[in-house]
Amino acid sequence: MRLEVDPGLALELAQHEIEGRLHWFDVDRRRFLQILGGGILVCAASPAAASRAQESGRARGAGDLPQTVDAWIHVGGNGRVTVFTGKVEMGQNIRTSLAQQVAEELRVPVDSVELVMGDTDRVPYDMGTFGSRTTPTMGPQLRRAAAQAREALIETAAQRWKVDGGQLRAEGGRVVAASSGRAVSYGELAKDQKLVAIISADTSLTPAAQWKVAGRPQRKVGGRDFVTGRHEYTSDLSRPGMLHGKVLRPAGFRASLVSLDAVAAEKIRGVRVVRDGDFAGVVAPDPETASRAVEALKMEWKVPPQPSDQELWGLLTREPAVDGSGREGERPRPAETAGSVEHALASADVKLDAAYRVAYIAHAPLEPRAAVADWEAGKLTVWTGTQRPFAVRDDLAETFRIGADKVRVLVPDTGSAYGGKHTGDAAIEAARLAKAAGAPVKVVWTREEEFHWAYFRPAGVIRIQSGATRDGTVTAWDFHNYNSGPAAIGTPYSVANRRIQFHPADSPLRQGSYRGLAATANHFARESHMDELAHASGMDPLEFRRKNLTDERLKAVLQAAAEKFGWAGGKAAPGRGFGIACGVEKGGYVATCAEVEVDPASRRVSIRRVVEAFECGAVVNPDGLRNQIEGAIVQGIGGALFEQIRFEKGKITNPHFSQYRVPRFSDLPEIEVVLVDRRDLPSAGAGETPIVGLAPAVGNALFAATGIRLRSLPLAPQGLAEKA
């Protein structure tokens, strides 16, 4: 017996060959059901994507664009629901929120839902877990799949009982007849009926106002394993016959390996030295021996002259890079313009011209990069903590000149990333060493390697010229960001005459994504400058913002934060001050109020209290969202007050936590979070935007407390100077 599949659907499903054994174009039905283990499989099919695939003649592995992301759900004969997604869990708790959304639509308990995440052999293609895109994109896709599965189960029961499906409802993992109370479990239906259901474009989703599972606090899925230590991170994994690898690190950035003497290292028992151009490393039976072997290598490096952090600001504001060298794929962008900035500035009653700076900072993840690589029968399998498993798969395939179908990447739930684990550095290193050694190899970066060789949040210089009328109306806005990035570069305020532009620059350090991207830098500059304009206009900073806002959602979070904080501009007491900031990014609306204190003797800055209001549409998991906001505030303290990468002659000069200051328990203020739950709006992500308001709110509070205006992040790495 053959299973006939719509050609468009077949092309779409061909991207997702199940366990490498099933091709959808011509499939034996019995074998298909054996592979699934029985049950119901629901797949999302996009006609547009199928058409594109048909035109290009693609087959398996063709889903390499983010718009081709599809999700599937398997309802097993035991009633368990397995969800497949290319998103990964990096501590943001999306395993729980996605499970909630599936459970909501399928009408099952959350604990009956299991997610398979970030396994490139088992899940649909996904561009990656970043940009706060999981909730607004993957959430609705999985909800549609679950809703379609629910309808398919109801229809299956209706056919079995020979009744109208409209008389049936789904609840508690069962289909129930409204009139008689007759019920059948999903598991029983899955055993008796195997089917493939295509998600229709008009699949009905449960309105947020009617949510019973989503929208409520939910205990973290698998939380007990994390707090008891049972959960295994990449660095905990082991394979039979596994060796341990260490990489020889250069003497400085952009260095080339001139010569290598491996005689002493190779005399150590069990050690093998591997060299491939400028790459060199060792494998050994244990990590200690591997470290000893690397230290025994004798080498000569050629390190080109490089600038220090003292020269940074001048470097970034020189002639901008025109070839995208500031960041991979980055290109200069045309300015966003409206009206005439020049005329508005000339006629303004209040004029300001200021420059703001943000330093490079490190991601400093709790879990440094790690990977385990295993070559077997010509196929490479790598376990690693990455936000982009499919991109890492493709990088591995390119590095070793093999097909992507010969590479499998698996991502265990990983300890933090903050945008810092997009790349597969450790995965490639482990795979190189494993191939040379002919055995599985584990590579775990040290903290010093993490500080030196990972990429950083971009440094930047932002110059703003502005003008306002006597009544506080902003009339001119000229905003130029050099290097840090274009995220959230536009202003949410109504300004008739504006010019806003991002200028790529040649960065002396490797740089890349960081929580919120450049939204933190651009909000710091914009909200600091708005505060300066408010004071120059003789207005309260809150009222000044309200006057220049027409966005009702942003006004609402400003009002919510100010009310909870008990806003009163200016000094709270001698040496204490209040500050406020707000903004919009990635569909999230945020307002932050901060109270700071400056010790008169030590000049140490302490943040005493933070209130943050946040709105991201309908809230899926209130506890999870609150945790994300609180975590963003805590992380933001470091970048606001003291985090800063120092470098000189191609080397990082503060590559340890003893030298690189991150927030400590003693730094934490009282934190209050106000959730503005808009169940009338689609859910947006919340992993990034809550960080953007902290730095400007603190800087504005410092000005209120001391009269000193600080325009560079970090604001007070060694305490507050007597004058700016």
C-alpha positions in Angstrom: 0.0 0.0 0.0 1.3 3.4 -0.9 0.8 6.7 0.9 -0.1 9.5 -1.6 1.1 12.9 -0.5 0.3 16.3 -2.2 3.3 17.3 -4.3 3.6 20.7 -2.7 3.5 19.1 0.8 6.0 16.5 -0.3 8.5 19.2 -1.3 8.0 20.9 2.0 8.3 17.7 4.0 11.4 16.6 2.1 13.3 19.0 4.2 12.7 16.9 7.3 13.7 13.3 6.5 12.9 11.5 9.7 16.0 10.0 11.3 17.7 10.0 7.9 15.6 7.1 6.7 12.4 8.4 5.2 11.9 10.2 1.9 8.5 11.6 1.4 8.2 11.5 -2.4 7.6 7.7 -2.5 7.2 6.1 0.9 5.9 2.8 2.0 3.1 3.5 4.5 4.0 0.6 6.8 7.6 1.6 7.0 6.5 5.2 7.6 4.3 4.2 10.6 7.1 2.0 12.0 9.5 4.9 12.0 7.0 7.1 13.8 6.2 4.4 16.3 2.5 4.9 15.6 0.4 8.0 16.3 -0.5 11.2 14.6 2.0 13.5 12.9 1.0 17.1 12.2 3.2 19.1 9.8 3.0 22.7 8.8 3.0 23.1 5.0 3.7 26.4 3.3 2.6 26.5 -0.4 5.0 29.4 -1.1 7.9 27.5 0.3 6.9 24.4 -1.6 6.7 26.4 -4.8 10.2 27.8 -4.2 11.6 24.4 -3.5 10.0 23.0 -6.6 11.5 25.8 -8.8 14.9 25.2 -7.4 14.7 21.4 -7.5 15.7 21.1 -3.9 15.3 18.0 -1.8 16.2 17.2 1.8 18.0 19.9 3.7 16.7 22.6 1.4 15.1 24.5 4.2 17.8 27.0 4.6 15.7 30.2 4.9 14.0 31.4 8.1 10.6 31.7 6.3 10.7 27.9 5.6 10.5 27.1 9.3 7.8 24.5 9.9 7.0 22.7 13.1 5.6 19.2 13.6 3.9 17.4 16.4 3.6 13.7 17.1 0.8 12.4 19.3 1.9 8.9 20.4 -0.1 5.8 21.2 0.6 6.4 24.8 -1.0 9.9 24.7 2.4 11.6 25.0 2.9 14.6 22.7 6.3 15.1 21.1 7.1 18.5 19.7 10.0 19.1 17.3 11.6 22.5 17.0 14.9 23.9 15.8 14.8 26.5 18.7 17.1 25.7 21.6 17.0 26.3 25.4 19.6 28.7 26.6 18.2 29.5 30.0 15.4 31.6 28.7 12.8 28.9 29.6 11.3 28.6 26.1 11.0 24.8 26.6 8.3 25.7 29.2 6.5 28.5 27.3 6.4 26.5 24.1 5.1 23.5 25.9 2.4 25.7 27.5 1.2 26.9 24.1 1.1 23.4 22.6 -0.8 22.1 25.7 -3.2 25.0 25.5 -4.2 24.2 21.9 -4.2 20.4 22.3 -6.1 20.6 25.6 -3.5 18.4 27.4 -1.5 18.8 30.6 1.9 20.5 30.2 3.7 17.5 31.6 2.5 15.4 28.8 4.3 17.5 26.2 8.0 16.8 25.4 10.1 19.0 23.2 12.9 17.8 21.0 15.0 20.8 20.4 18.1 21.7 18.3 18.8 18.3 16.9 19.5 18.9 13.2 18.7 15.3 12.3 15.3 15.3 13.9 13.8 18.8 13.8 12.8 21.2 11.0 15.3 23.8 9.8 15.5 26.9 11.9 17.7 29.9 11.4 18.5 30.2 15.1 17.4 31.2 18.6 18.0 34.9 18.8 16.4 38.3 18.3 13.5 37.5 20.7 11.9 35.6 17.8 10.9 32.3 19.5 7.7 33.6 21.1 6.3 35.6 18.1 7.3 33.1 15.4 7.7 29.6 16.7 5.0 29.9 19.3 2.2 30.6 16.8 3.5 27.9 14.4 3.4 25.3 17.2 0.0 26.5 18.3 -1.3 26.1 14.7 0.1 22.6 14.5 -1.4 21.7 17.9 -4.8 23.2 17.0 -4.9 21.3 13.8 -3.9 18.1 15.7 -6.8 18.7 18.0 -9.3 19.1 15.1 -7.9 15.9 13.5 -8.3 14.0 16.7 -11.9 15.2 17.1 -12.6 14.2 13.5 -11.1 10.8 14.0 -13.4 10.3 17.0 -16.4 11.5 15.1 -15.7 9.0 12.3 -15.3 6.2 14.8 -18.6 7.1 16.6 -20.3 8.1 13.4 -21.4 11.4 14.8 -21.1 15.1 13.8 -17.7 16.4 15.0 -19.4 19.6 16.1 -20.9 17.6 19.0 -17.5 16.7 20.3 -14.9 18.7 22.2 -11.3 18.1 23.3 -10.3 18.3 27.0 -7.7 16.7 29.3 -6.1 14.7 26.5 -9.4 13.2 25.5 -12.2 13.7 22.9 -15.6 14.0 24.7 -19.1 13.8 23.4 -21.0 16.8 24.8 -24.4 15.1 25.1 -23.5 11.7 26.4 -20.1 12.3 28.1 -18.6 9.5 26.1 -14.9 9.9 25.9 -11.8 8.4 24.2 -8.2 9.3 25.0 -5.8 10.7 22.4 -3.7 7.6 22.9 -6.5 5.3 21.9 -7.2 7.4 18.9 -3.6 7.4 17.9 -3.4 3.6 18.1 -6.4 3.1 15.9 -5.9 5.8 13.4 -2.7 6.9 11.7 -2.9 10.0 9.6 -1.1 13.0 8.3 -2.9 16.3 8.7 -2.0 19.5 6.8 -2.3 22.7 8.7 -4.7 25.0 6.9 -4.2 28.7 6.7 -7.4 29.4 8.7 -6.7 27.1 11.6 -8.6 28.5 14.6 -6.4 29.4 17.6 -7.6 29.9 21.1 -7.9 33.6 21.9 -5.5 34.7 24.7 -8.5 35.9 26.7 -9.7 32.2 26.9 -6.3 30.7 27.8 -6.3 28.2 30.6 -2.7 26.8 30.4 -0.9 29.6 28.6 -1.0 32.9 30.3 -0.5 31.4 33.8 2.6 30.7 35.8 4.1 27.4 35.0 6.9 25.6 36.8 10.0 25.2 34.7 9.9 22.0 32.6 12.7 19.7 33.9 13.5 22.3 36.6 14.4 19.6 39.2 17.2 18.2 37.0 18.8 21.7 36.8 18.7 22.4 40.5 19.8 18.9 41.6 22.7 18.7 39.1 21.2 15.8 37.1 21.0 17.8 33.9 24.0 17.3 31.7 25.6 20.3 29.9 27.9 19.8 26.9 30.9 19.9 29.2 29.4 16.9 31.2 29.0 14.6 28.2 31.2 11.6 27.5 31.6 9.1 24.6 33.2 5.7 24.6 36.9 6.1 24.0 36.7 9.8 24.2 39.9 11.9 24.3 40.3 15.5 25.5 41.5 18.3 23.3 43.2 21.7 23.8 43.9 24.3 21.2 47.1 26.3 20.9 46.0 29.9 21.2 47.9 32.7 19.3 50.0 35.3 20.9 47.6 38.0 19.8 44.7 38.7 17.5 45.3 38.2 13.7 48.5 36.3 14.5 50.0 33.7 12.1 51.9 30.6 13.2 55.5 30.9 11.9 56.9 27.6 13.4 55.9 24.9 15.8 58.2 22.5 17.7 56.1 19.6 19.1 58.9 17.3 20.2 58.5 17.8 24.0 54.7 17.5 23.8 54.7 14.3 21.7 56.9 12.7 24.3 54.1 12.9 26.9 52.3 9.6 27.0 49.0 9.4 25.1 49.4 12.8 23.5 49.0 13.5 19.8 49.8 16.9 18.3 47.6 18.2 15.4 48.5 21.1 13.1 46.6 22.5 10.1 48.0 25.8 8.9 47.6 28.3 11.8 45.5 25.8 13.8 47.4 23.6 16.2 46.2 21.6 19.1 46.6 18.4 21.1 44.6 15.4 22.2 45.2 13.4 25.3 43.5 10.9 27.6 42.5 13.6 30.2 42.1 17.4 30.4 45.2 17.8 32.7 47.5 16.0 30.3 46.1 18.0 27.3 46.8 21.2 29.1 50.3 20.1 30.0 51.0 19.1 26.4 49.9 22.5 25.0 52.2 24.2 27.5 55.0 22.0 26.2 54.6 23.2 22.6 57.3 25.7 21.4 56.1 28.1 18.8 56.8 31.4 17.0 53.9 33.7 16.2 53.8 36.8 13.9 51.5 39.3 15.4 50.7 42.5 13.4 50.7 45.9 15.2 47.3 46.6 16.7 45.7 49.5 18.6 44.9 49.7 22.3 41.6 50.7 24.0 43.0 54.2 24.5 42.8 54.8 20.7 39.3 53.2 20.3 37.0 56.2 20.0 39.1 57.9 17.3 39.3 54.7 15.4 35.5 54.2 15.3 34.7 57.7 14.1 37.3 57.8 11.3 36.2 57.2 7.7 33.5 54.4 8.1 34.1 51.0 6.7 32.6 50.7 3.2 33.2 47.0 2.7 31.3 45.7 5.7 34.4 44.9 7.7 32.9 46.4 10.8 30.7 43.3 11.2 30.1 40.3 8.9 27.6 41.3 6.3 27.2 44.8 7.6 26.9 47.6 5.0 26.5 51.3 5.4 22.8 52.3 5.4 21.1 55.3 4.0 19.9 57.8 6.6 16.3 57.9 7.8 15.3 61.4 7.1 12.3 63.7 7.4 12.0 67.4 7.1 15.0 69.7 7.4 17.3 69.1 10.4 19.5 72.1 9.5 16.5 74.6 9.4 15.0 73.1 12.6 18.3 73.4 14.4 18.8 77.0 13.3 15.4 78.0 14.6 15.4 76.0 17.8 15.2 77.7 21.2 17.1 74.9 22.9 20.1 73.3 21.2 22.3 70.4 22.3 25.2 68.6 20.7 26.7 65.6 22.6 28.6 62.4 22.0 28.0 59.1 23.9 30.2 56.1 24.0 29.8 52.4 24.9 32.7 50.1 25.5 33.2 46.5 24.3 31.9 44.1 26.9 32.1 40.3 27.2 29.2 37.9 27.3 30.8 36.2 30.3 28.5 33.1 30.1 28.2 30.8 33.1 29.0 27.9 30.8 32.1 28.5 28.5 32.0 27.1 25.0 32.3 23.3 24.8 31.8 20.6 22.2 32.1 16.9 21.8 32.8 15.6 18.3 32.5 12.0 17.1 33.3 10.8 13.5 31.7 7.4 12.7 31.3 5.8 9.3 32.0 9.1 7.5 29.4 11.0 9.5 30.2 13.7 12.0 28.1 14.2 15.1 28.7 17.2 17.4 27.2 18.1 20.7 27.6 21.7 21.5 25.9 24.7 23.1 25.0 27.0 20.2 22.1 29.3 19.4 22.3 28.2 15.7 22.6 24.4 15.3 21.8 24.4 11.6 24.4 27.2 10.9 27.0 25.3 12.9 26.1 22.2 10.9 26.7 24.0 7.7 29.9 25.5 8.9 31.2 22.0 9.9 30.1 20.7 6.5 32.0 23.5 4.7 35.1 23.1 6.9 35.4 19.4 6.2 34.1 19.6 2.6 31.3 17.1 3.2 27.6 17.2 2.7 25.3 18.7 5.3 23.6 15.4 5.5 26.8 13.9 6.8 26.8 16.3 9.9 24.5 16.1 12.9 24.5 18.8 15.5 22.8 18.4 18.9 22.3 21.1 21.4 21.8 20.1 25.0 20.0 22.7 27.1 22.8 25.2 27.5 23.9 27.5 30.2 23.4 31.1 29.0 24.5 32.7 25.7 23.1 36.3 25.5 23.9 36.3 21.8 27.4 35.0 22.4 27.0 31.5 21.0 26.0 32.0 17.5 29.2 30.5 16.1 30.6 27.0 16.3 34.2 27.7 17.3 34.5 24.9 19.8 32.6 22.5 17.5 35.0 23.0 14.7 38.0 22.7 17.0 36.7 19.4 18.5 35.8 18.0 15.1 39.3 18.8 13.7 41.0 17.1 16.6 38.6 14.2 16.5 39.2 13.6 12.9 43.0 13.6 13.3 42.8 11.4 16.4 40.3 8.9 15.0 38.4 9.0 18.3 35.7 11.2 19.9 37.2 14.4 21.4 35.9 16.9 23.9 37.0 20.6 23.9 36.0 22.8 26.8 37.2 26.4 26.7 38.7 27.9 29.8 37.4 31.2 31.2 40.5 33.0 29.9 39.8 31.5 26.4 36.2 32.7 26.6 37.4 36.2 27.4 40.0 36.3 24.7 38.6 34.4 21.7 34.9 34.8 21.9 33.4 37.9 20.3 32.3 41.0 22.2 29.4 43.4 22.2 30.4 46.1 19.8 31.8 49.4 21.1 30.4 52.5 19.7 30.2 56.3 19.5 26.9 58.0 19.0 26.6 61.7 18.3 23.3 63.6 18.7 22.5 67.1 17.7 19.0 68.2 18.7 16.7 71.2 19.1 13.5 72.0 20.9 11.1 74.9 21.4 10.6 76.7 24.7 7.6 74.6 25.5 9.6 71.4 25.3 8.6 70.2 21.8 11.5 68.4 20.1 11.9 69.8 16.6 15.3 68.5 15.4 17.0 65.2 15.8 20.3 64.3 14.2 21.5 60.9 15.4 24.6 59.1 14.1 25.8 55.7 15.4 29.3 54.6 14.7 30.0 50.9 14.8 27.7 49.6 17.6 24.8 48.9 15.3 21.4 49.9 14.0 19.1 48.0 16.4 16.5 50.4 17.8 18.3 53.3 16.2 15.0 55.1 15.3 13.3 57.3 17.8 9.9 56.5 19.3 9.3 60.3 19.8 7.5 62.4 17.3 10.1 64.7 15.7 9.2 66.4 12.5 12.8 67.0 11.4 15.2 64.1 11.8 18.2 62.4 10.3 19.2 59.0 11.8 22.1 56.9 10.4 24.3 54.0 11.3 27.9 54.0 10.2 29.9 50.7 10.1 33.5 51.0 11.3 36.6 48.9 11.3 36.5 47.2 14.7 39.9 46.3 16.2 38.2 43.4 18.2 36.0 40.6 17.1 32.4 41.7 17.7 28.9 40.3 17.3 25.5 39.8 18.9 24.9 40.6 22.5 21.6 40.7 24.4 19.6 43.5 22.8 22.2 44.1 20.1 22.8 47.8 19.7 19.5 48.6 21.3 21.3 49.1 24.6 23.7 51.6 23.1 21.1 53.5 21.1 18.7 53.7 24.0 21.4 54.9 26.3 22.3 57.7 24.0 18.8 58.6 23.1 17.3 58.5 26.6 20.3 60.3 28.1 20.0 63.0 25.5 16.2 63.3 26.1 17.0 63.8 29.7 19.5 66.5 28.9 16.9 68.2 26.6 14.3 68.0 29.4 16.6 69.7 31.9 17.7 72.3 29.3 14.0 73.0 28.7 13.3 73.3 32.4 10.8 70.4 32.3 10.4 67.2 34.4 11.9 64.3 32.5 8.8 62.2 32.6 6.5 65.1 31.4 9.0 66.0 28.7 8.8 62.4 27.4 5.0 62.3 27.5 4.8 65.6 25.7 6.8 64.2 22.7 5.2 60.8 22.6 2.2 59.7 20.5 2.7 56.0 20.9 0.0 54.9 23.4 1.6 51.6 24.3 4.9 53.4 25.3 2.9 56.0 27.2 1.2 53.2 29.1 4.4 51.5 30.3 5.8 54.9 31.2 2.7 55.6 33.3 2.8 52.1 34.9 6.5 52.4 35.9 6.2 56.0 37.2 3.1 55.1 39.3 4.8 52.0 40.8 8.0 53.9 41.5 6.3 57.0 42.9 8.0 59.2 40.4 9.2 62.6 41.6 12.0 64.0 39.5 15.2 65.3 41.0 16.9 64.4 44.2 15.4 61.8 46.6 17.8 62.9 49.3 21.4 64.3 49.5 23.5 62.1 47.2 20.5 60.2 45.9 18.6 60.8 42.6 15.9 59.4 40.4 16.1 58.6 36.7 13.8 57.4 34.0 14.1 55.9 30.5 11.8 54.2 28.1 11.8 52.6 24.6 10.6 50.1 22.1 12.4 47.2 20.5 11.4 43.8 19.0 7.7 44.4 19.8 8.4 45.0 23.5 7.7 48.3 25.3 9.7 49.1 28.3 10.0 51.9 30.9 12.6 51.9 33.7 12.9 54.0 36.8 16.0 53.9 38.9 17.1 55.3 42.3 20.9 55.6 42.8 23.1 56.7 45.7 26.6 58.0 45.6 28.7 57.5 48.8 30.2 60.9 49.6 33.5 59.4 50.9 34.3 56.6 48.4 32.3 58.0 45.5 31.0 54.5 45.0 27.7 54.3 43.0 25.0 52.1 44.3 21.7 51.4 42.6 19.1 51.2 45.4 15.9 50.5 43.5 14.7 49.7 40.0 11.1 49.6 38.8 10.5 48.3 35.3 7.3 48.1 33.4 7.2 45.9 30.4 4.6 45.1 27.8 5.0 42.4 25.1 1.4 41.7 24.1 -0.2 38.6 25.6 1.9 37.1 28.4 2.4 33.4 27.9 4.2 32.6 31.2 4.1 35.4 33.8 6.8 33.8 36.1 9.1 33.2 33.1 8.6 36.7 31.8 9.3 38.2 35.3 12.5 36.1 35.5 13.6 37.4 32.1 13.1 41.0 33.1 14.8 40.6 36.4 17.7 38.8 34.8 18.0 41.6 32.2 18.1 44.3 34.8 20.8 42.4 36.8 22.9 41.9 33.7 22.4 45.5 32.6 24.0 46.7 35.9 27.3 45.4 34.7 27.3 47.2 31.4 25.9 50.3 33.0 28.4 50.7 35.8 31.6 48.8 35.4 31.9 46.1 32.6 34.6 47.0 30.0 37.0 45.0 27.9 40.6 46.4 28.0 43.0 45.5 25.2 46.5 46.4 24.1 48.9 45.0 21.4 46.4 42.4 20.2 45.6 41.0 23.6 42.9 41.3 26.2 44.4 42.7 29.4 41.5 41.8 31.8 40.6 38.2 30.8 39.6 37.0 34.3 36.7 37.6 36.6 39.2 39.0 39.1 39.9 41.8 36.6 36.6 42.0 34.7 33.9 43.2 37.0 30.4 41.6 36.7 27.4 42.3 39.0 27.6 40.7 42.4 24.9 40.0 45.0 26.1 43.1 46.8 25.4 45.2 43.7 21.7 44.2 43.4 19.0 46.8 44.1 15.4 46.2 45.1 13.8 45.2 41.8 10.1 45.6 41.1 8.6 44.4 37.8 5.2 45.6 36.4 3.8 43.3 33.8 1.4 45.0 31.4 -0.5 42.0 30.0 -2.2 42.9 26.7 -4.3 39.9 25.8 -5.7 41.8 22.9 -2.3 41.7 21.2 0.0 39.0 19.8 2.8 37.8 22.1 6.2 39.2 21.5 9.6 38.1 22.8 11.1 39.3 26.0 14.6 38.0 26.2 16.3 41.2 25.1 14.4 44.4 25.3 14.1 44.6 29.2 17.9 45.3 29.3 17.8 48.5 27.4 16.4 50.9 29.9 18.6 50.3 32.9 21.8 52.2 31.8 20.1 55.4 30.8 17.8 55.4 33.8 20.9 55.0 36.1 22.8 57.7 34.2 19.9 60.1 34.5 19.5 59.3 38.2 23.2 60.1 38.7 22.8 63.5 37.1 19.8 64.2 39.3 21.9 63.2 42.4 25.1 64.9 41.6 24.7 67.3 38.6 27.3 65.3 36.8 26.3 64.1 33.3 28.1 60.9 32.3 28.0 60.0 28.6 30.1 56.9 28.5 29.4 53.3 29.4 30.5 52.0 31.8 29.4 55.0 33.9 31.5 54.5 37.0 34.0 51.6 36.8 36.1 52.9 39.7 33.4 55.0 41.3 32.1 58.4 40.4 34.7 61.1 39.5 34.3 64.5 41.0 33.4 65.9 37.6 32.5 64.6 34.2 
